[in-house]
């Protein structure tokens, strides 16, 4: 392939992932893949699976694309855009078996916390896109964000922690990212969280989600108004 970056605006929604990859296999997702180190490692070790990456910054996506091509990886597709929007408009329910978040921005300042991922409605969207008994894994070095994630995921009523305390500081076999290597070299503690989907949301408030995440403006400014009607069809 010349590029693993998919022009999602040229596709029909929701995406047929089997057609996108040319094979019908289990699909996993990384949100915020950065320079692509995690995706490269996990895709290389699991050639029987397909992997999707979503990244907001095009510069990072191009770097990851180059790494994947140089490594000869074939089972990855990359999307550039806001995961809060792309997860809503591009994918069907129950398509991912595992969703990964490696060091998402904790937005630790009080006035910025509304920008965080993994809030209640976003967690419900994750659950809709996850297969039954699928997993969400989050890695962070930020204790306050760790506690926020655990509380938010459990309070959603649709996820259960795989760890009694909600997290672990040891995760053998985990594929380290650039940030994890950096923080560990500085002696920082890393927190690993893993949640299993235990219920599928029967109702999802699309309007409330779009309003909470300030996505209405994005839909209209990006010329995506044609998909709005479909979003409200359950």
C-alpha positions as CSV (number, residue, x, y, z in Angstrom):
1,X,0.0,0.0,0.0
2,X,1.1,3.5,-0.7
3,X,-0.4,4.8,2.5
4,X,-2.3,3.3,5.4
5,X,-4.1,6.6,6.1
6,X,-7.7,6.3,5.0
7,X,-9.6,9.2,3.5
8,X,-12.7,8.5,5.6
9,X,-14.7,11.3,4.0
10,X,-14.7,9.4,0.7
11,X,-16.3,6.3,2.3
12,X,-19.9,5.3,3.0
13,X,-20.9,5.2,6.7
14,X,-20.8,3.0,8.6
15,X,-17.6,1.5,7.2
16,X,-17.5,-2.2,6.1
17,X,-14.3,-3.2,7.9
18,X,-14.0,-6.6,6.2
19,X,-14.0,-4.7,2.9
20,X,-11.6,-2.1,4.1
21,X,-9.0,-4.8,5.1
22,X,-9.9,-7.3,2.4
23,X,-10.5,-10.0,5.1
24,X,-13.0,-10.6,7.8
25,X,-10.9,-10.8,11.0
26,X,-11.1,-9.6,14.6
27,X,-10.5,-5.8,14.8
28,X,-8.9,-3.8,17.6
29,X,-8.6,0.0,17.9
30,X,-6.1,2.4,19.3
31,X,-7.3,5.9,20.0
32,X,-4.5,8.5,19.8
33,X,-1.7,6.3,18.3
34,X,0.9,9.1,18.2
35,X,4.0,8.0,16.2
36,X,2.6,4.4,15.9
37,X,5.0,2.4,18.0
38,X,2.2,0.6,19.9
39,X,0.3,-0.2,16.7
40,X,3.3,-1.4,14.9
41,X,4.3,-3.8,17.7
42,X,0.9,-5.3,18.3
43,X,0.0,-5.6,14.6
44,X,3.3,-7.3,13.9
45,X,2.7,-9.9,16.7
46,X,-0.9,-10.5,15.7
47,X,-1.1,-10.9,11.9
48,X,-4.4,-12.7,12.2
49,X,-6.1,-9.6,13.6
50,X,-6.9,-6.2,12.0
51,X,-6.1,-2.9,13.7
52,X,-7.5,0.6,13.4
53,X,-5.8,3.7,14.7
54,X,-7.4,7.1,15.2
55,X,-5.1,10.2,15.7
56,X,-6.1,13.8,15.8
57,X,-2.7,15.2,14.5
58,X,-1.9,14.6,10.9
59,X,1.9,15.0,11.5
60,X,1.9,12.1,13.8
61,X,-0.2,10.0,11.5
62,X,2.3,10.5,8.7
63,X,5.1,9.4,10.9
64,X,3.2,6.3,12.0
65,X,2.3,5.6,8.3
66,X,6.0,5.7,7.4
67,X,6.9,3.3,10.3
68,X,4.3,0.8,9.2
69,X,5.3,0.8,5.6
70,X,9.0,0.4,6.5
71,X,8.1,-2.6,8.7
72,X,6.0,-4.2,6.1
73,X,2.9,-4.2,8.2
74,X,-0.3,-4.9,6.3
75,X,-3.1,-5.3,8.9
76,X,-3.4,-1.6,10.0
77,X,-5.5,1.3,8.8
78,X,-5.1,4.8,10.1
79,X,-7.7,7.6,10.4
80,X,-7.0,11.2,11.1
81,X,-9.6,13.2,13.0
82,X,-11.3,13.6,16.4
83,X,-12.0,10.2,17.9
84,X,-15.1,11.6,19.6
85,X,-16.6,12.2,16.2
86,X,-15.1,9.4,14.1
87,X,-16.2,6.7,16.6
88,X,-19.7,8.1,16.3
89,X,-20.1,8.3,12.5
90,X,-17.7,5.7,11.0
91,X,-18.3,2.4,12.8
92,X,-21.1,0.0,13.4
93,X,-22.0,-1.4,16.9
94,X,-20.1,-4.3,18.2
95,X,-17.2,-4.2,15.8
96,X,-14.1,-3.9,18.1
97,X,-12.9,-6.6,20.4
98,X,-10.4,-4.3,22.3
99,X,-10.0,-0.5,22.4
100,X,-6.7,1.0,23.7
101,X,-5.9,4.4,25.1
102,X,-2.1,4.9,25.7
103,X,-1.4,8.0,27.8
104,X,-4.4,10.1,26.8
105,X,-4.1,13.8,27.7
106,X,-5.3,14.1,31.3
107,X,-6.3,17.8,30.8
108,X,-5.4,18.3,34.5
109,X,-6.4,22.0,34.8
110,X,-9.9,22.4,36.1
111,X,-11.0,24.6,33.2
112,X,-9.8,22.0,30.7
113,X,-11.4,18.9,32.2
114,X,-14.4,19.1,29.9
115,X,-12.0,18.2,27.0
116,X,-11.2,14.8,28.5
117,X,-12.1,11.6,26.8
118,X,-13.6,8.7,28.8
119,X,-16.5,10.8,30.2
120,X,-19.8,9.0,30.8
121,X,-21.4,9.5,27.3
122,X,-18.2,8.7,25.5
123,X,-17.9,5.5,27.6
124,X,-21.4,4.6,26.4
125,X,-20.3,5.1,22.9
126,X,-17.2,2.9,23.4
127,X,-19.5,0.2,24.8
128,X,-21.7,0.4,21.7
129,X,-18.8,-0.1,19.4
130,X,-17.3,-2.9,21.5
131,X,-18.3,-6.5,21.1
132,X,-20.0,-8.2,24.1
133,X,-17.3,-8.9,26.7
134,X,-14.9,-6.7,24.8
135,X,-12.2,-4.7,26.6
136,X,-11.1,-1.1,27.0
137,X,-7.4,-0.7,28.2
138,X,-6.1,2.7,29.4
139,X,-2.5,3.5,30.4
140,X,-1.6,6.7,32.3
141,X,1.1,8.1,34.6
142,X,-1.3,10.7,36.1
143,X,-2.9,9.5,39.4
144,X,-5.8,11.9,39.4
145,X,-6.7,11.0,35.8
146,X,-6.4,7.3,36.8
147,X,-9.0,7.8,39.5
148,X,-11.2,9.8,37.2
149,X,-11.2,7.0,34.6
150,X,-11.9,4.3,37.1
151,X,-14.8,6.2,38.6
152,X,-16.2,7.2,35.2
153,X,-16.0,3.7,33.7
154,X,-17.5,2.0,36.8
155,X,-20.3,4.6,37.2
156,X,-21.3,4.0,33.6
157,X,-22.8,0.7,34.7
158,X,-21.6,-1.0,31.5
159,X,-18.0,-1.8,32.4
160,X,-16.3,-3.9,35.1
161,X,-12.6,-3.5,36.1
162,X,-10.4,-6.5,35.5
163,X,-8.3,-5.4,38.6
164,X,-9.7,-5.4,42.2
165,X,-8.2,-2.0,42.9
166,X,-9.2,-0.6,39.4
167,X,-5.6,-0.6,38.2
168,X,-2.2,-2.3,38.3
169,X,1.3,-1.0,38.1
170,X,2.7,-4.2,36.6
171,X,1.6,-5.4,33.1
172,X,4.0,-7.9,31.7
173,X,3.8,-8.3,27.9
174,X,2.4,-4.8,27.4
175,X,3.7,-3.0,24.4
176,X,5.5,0.1,25.7
177,X,5.0,3.5,23.9
178,X,7.5,6.3,23.6
179,X,5.9,8.1,26.5
180,X,6.0,5.0,28.7
181,X,9.7,4.5,28.0
182,X,10.3,8.2,28.8
183,X,8.3,8.2,32.1
184,X,9.8,4.9,33.3
185,X,13.3,6.3,32.7
186,X,12.4,9.2,35.0
187,X,11.2,6.8,37.7
188,X,7.5,7.6,37.3
189,X,4.9,5.0,38.2
190,X,2.7,3.8,35.3
191,X,-0.9,2.8,35.9
192,X,-2.6,0.1,33.7
193,X,-6.4,-0.1,33.7
194,X,-8.5,-2.7,31.9
195,X,-12.3,-2.8,31.8
196,X,-14.6,-5.5,30.4
197,X,-18.0,-4.6,28.8
198,X,-20.7,-6.2,30.8
199,X,-23.8,-4.6,29.2
200,X,-24.7,-3.1,25.8
201,X,-26.3,0.3,26.0
202,X,-29.9,0.0,24.8
203,X,-30.3,3.8,24.5
204,X,-27.7,6.4,23.4
205,X,-28.5,10.1,23.5
206,X,-26.9,11.2,20.2
207,X,-28.1,14.8,20.6
208,X,-26.8,15.0,24.2
209,X,-23.5,13.5,23.2
210,X,-23.0,15.9,20.3
211,X,-23.9,18.8,22.6
212,X,-21.7,17.7,25.4
213,X,-18.7,17.2,23.2
214,X,-19.3,20.4,21.2
215,X,-19.5,18.4,17.9
216,X,-22.5,20.1,16.3
217,X,-20.3,22.9,15.0
218,X,-17.8,20.4,13.7
219,X,-20.5,18.5,11.8
220,X,-21.7,21.6,10.0
221,X,-18.4,23.3,9.5
222,X,-16.9,20.1,7.9
223,X,-19.9,19.6,5.6
224,X,-21.0,16.5,7.3
225,X,-24.6,17.5,7.7
226,X,-25.8,14.6,5.5
227,X,-24.9,12.1,8.1
228,X,-26.8,13.8,11.0
229,X,-30.1,12.1,10.2
230,X,-28.5,8.7,10.2
231,X,-27.1,9.3,13.6
232,X,-30.5,9.4,15.1
233,X,-31.6,6.1,13.7
234,X,-31.1,3.4,16.2
